[in-house]
Amino acid sequence: MKGFIEVTESDGGMKVLCPIHRITGVVCDANGEVFIEMGTDKGDVSSGILVCESFDEIKAKINKGV
């Protein structure tokens, strides 16, 4: 589906379709865990999805889905 990427949520293993236009950032920590930021709240706290895919996999999916 154009404009979306499919990812696997790390907590429960659910498949999620994320709209690319809502992604504000992709963060990979020192442990290799990847967080897709979908915005911030009024307190400037990030909201998004912690995923099973690697940073490079997410990057490739975004590039393919645009």
Secondary structure, DSSP 8 states (H G I E B T S, - for coil): -TTEEEEEBTTT--EEEEEGGG--EEEE-TT--EEEEEEE-TT--EEEEEESS-HHHHHHHHHHH-
